[in-house]
């Protein structure tokens, strides 16, 4: 069972320096607002591929008043022994991420070979009424936890799409051969992106359907739009339109994740705020189970301020579901919210963890 045993921060957000030893199971982090609870979870999220739970520029993670770079390091209890992983930036290159595994330089994707990290934050509470692009980012994080190659495919697809748009909207007439090459690249990578998303949605839908009835309603999942079939031909046919609107009007970058409250048969966006939160939690928990089944190790779960937004019945149900699910980090302003949940307690104040 892979989990963090030690977390060390240097010049990361509100922490000049911090080190905390942790164990498996629940880790409850309490403290007043603005003291750095979410920053701890953000640090853990950056120990996986991607830009972490905040999804902002890497330079934004550097401590205000610090030298400009930052470091997040951890020791992991993994099968076969302890592993040291770390990531961060340097003052000379604040937006270039460095990754190390056991002291040796490694690609970002290598982090996912040692640790799977999933999270739920208050900002995600509006996922079902948010934009399609927000739901795509959520979906791609789910896919990445199961398919480490997915992030690279999305990056290469997006790069080819941006290059095509620059050619189409430039003042000089675009070279048709170069446009065709970019469209073939979009089709090649887009097909893989679409297939990975479809496979994840199908597997997650099965996992949700197999979940016993509980206080977290089941969600029905589907994908809409963004077809990748014959994409190169469709892109060639829409060059004039795409040049006028300044974007590609076809391709998997236009897909949307459709979530429905299965029992009520209504879109999740039309459910109550509490039901939307419960649906989202149910999805995240089902996905965590799917990741454990596929990878053989439970993911590290980061649940930011989740208890405060649940009624007592659903809070108790959540704690029951978390039992035995590996390492779970939860934050809250009041320790009383976590009564009945066994685990380690941390308190954050003034940039220090106790």
PyMOL commands that set and color helices and strands:
alter all, ss='L'
color gray80, all
select helices_A, chain A and resi 37-45+58-61+108-114+122-129+132-146+150-169+176-209+231-237+239-245+252-254+268-270+273-295+307-309+312-322+335-338
alter helices_A, ss='H'
color red, helices_A
select strands_A, chain A and resi 3-12+15-21+26-30+70-78+81-90+93-101+104-105+117-120+219-224+256-261+266-267+300-303+328-332+344-349+352-353
alter strands_A, ss='S'
color yellow, strands_A
deselect
rebuild
show_as cartoon
